[in-house]
């Protein structure tokens, strides 16, 4: 897999995440009671993503999270 393919997948993922964020904000602004449900959806998504990264890392013996400088994230 080329780095260009990885870039394409990450760009597409960001587009989908931005849409989900926008819709989440809109939904909560329209109905504050949906805050808990939307939060649970995001918690499930982030937990699943983190678990996937950890599991793939364990299986491949590659620490994917070590490639990221969390201090540089803003």
Buried (B, 14 or more C-beta within 10 A) or exposed (E): EEEEEEEEEEEEEEEEEEEBEEEBEEBBEEEEEBEEEBEEBEEEEEEEEEEEBEEEBEEEEEEEEEEEEEEEEE
